[in-house]
Amino acid sequence: MRDKQAHPVFDEQNRVAVHHNGFVTNYKELAQEIYPNKDPSKITLSDSELIALMLGKLLDGGADIKTAIQNLIETKLIGTWRMSIMLVSEPNKVYVTKNAGPFYMGQSSSSIVLCSDQSILNEHPAAFTFKKLRNNILYEITDECTVSET
C-alpha cells in the first residue's frame, strides 16, 4: 500500500505521477475547485496531491499532458514549485518545470540527475554537464537522455 503523503503522488485514476517541492499558496481555492461541494476545512489533500488531481482533471477534459502542465502552471498555480511529472502510460518521458528556487539538471550520455541543492554541482563534475533550469520552462526528458524545451 502506498503512503498517501509519499512521492510520487497520483491523480484519481493513477495516470499522472507528480514529484513536487514547493508551496501552492492558493491551495484552498484550487481544492474547492476540485471538490466544490465539500467543506474546505474537511479537504485534507497535500498541495502535491492537488497538483496531480488538477492535472488529471485537465486530462479528463481532453488536454494532452504538456498542455495540461502548461495550463496548470500558467493559469492556476500561485506559489513556488519545482516538479517532475510523468504519465504512467509513458514511463520513458518525464516533464520538469519550476517557477522559483534552484533546480539543477546534470546530463551525461547515459543518465540525467535532477537536484534542487547546489551541492550536486560538486558531486560528479567530470561525469555530468550541469545546467541550472530556467523558470517557467517545461523540459521534456526521455529515456535516451535527450532534453528538449517545450
TARA-V977581 format. One record per residue. RES is the residue in one small letter. OMEGA is omega in whole degrees, 0 to 359 (* if undefined). Layout:
BEGIN
res:RES omega:OMEGA
res:RES omega:OMEGA
END
This chain:
BEGIN
res:m omega:183
res:r omega:174
res:d omega:185
res:k omega:183
res:q omega:182
res:a omega:177
res:h omega:3
res:p omega:172
res:v omega:187
res:f omega:172
res:d omega:185
res:e omega:181
res:q omega:179
res:n omega:178
res:r omega:187
res:v omega:176
res:a omega:183
res:v omega:166
res:h omega:186
res:h omega:174
res:n omega:180
res:g omega:184
res:f omega:178
res:v omega:185
res:t omega:177
res:n omega:182
res:y omega:185
res:k omega:180
res:e omega:180
res:l omega:177
res:a omega:178
res:q omega:176
res:e omega:179
res:i omega:182
res:y omega:186
res:p omega:183
res:n omega:183
res:k omega:176
res:d omega:183
res:p omega:180
res:s omega:180
res:k omega:179
res:i omega:187
res:t omega:178
res:l omega:167
res:s omega:178
res:d omega:176
res:s omega:178
res:e omega:179
res:l omega:178
res:i omega:180
res:a omega:180
res:l omega:180
res:m omega:176
res:l omega:177
res:g omega:179
res:k omega:177
res:l omega:175
res:l omega:177
res:d omega:180
res:g omega:176
res:g omega:179
res:a omega:169
res:d omega:187
res:i omega:180
res:k omega:179
res:t omega:179
res:a omega:180
res:i omega:182
res:q omega:178
res:n omega:182
res:l omega:185
res:i omega:182
res:e omega:187
res:t omega:186
res:k omega:189
res:l omega:170
res:i omega:181
res:g omega:178
res:t omega:179
res:w omega:166
res:r omega:183
res:m omega:171
res:s omega:186
res:i omega:179
res:m omega:169
res:l omega:180
res:v omega:180
res:s omega:178
res:e omega:185
res:p omega:180
res:n omega:179
res:k omega:174
res:v omega:178
res:y omega:185
res:v omega:177
res:t omega:177
res:k omega:173
res:n omega:179
res:a omega:176
res:g omega:180
res:p omega:175
res:f omega:185
res:y omega:175
res:m omega:173
res:g omega:185
res:q omega:171
res:s omega:179
res:s omega:185
res:s omega:180
res:s omega:177
res:i omega:174
res:v omega:176
res:l omega:182
res:c omega:177
res:s omega:180
res:d omega:183
res:q omega:181
res:s omega:178
res:i omega:181
res:l omega:181
res:n omega:185
res:e omega:184
res:h omega:187
res:p omega:181
res:a omega:185
res:a omega:186
res:f omega:167
res:t omega:184
res:f omega:170
res:k omega:177
res:k omega:181
res:l omega:182
res:r omega:178
res:n omega:171
res:n omega:174
res:i omega:175
res:l omega:179
res:y omega:175
res:e omega:181
res:i omega:180
res:t omega:177
res:d omega:180
res:e omega:180
res:c omega:172
res:t omega:180
res:v omega:176
res:s omega:175
res:e omega:180
res:t omega:*
END
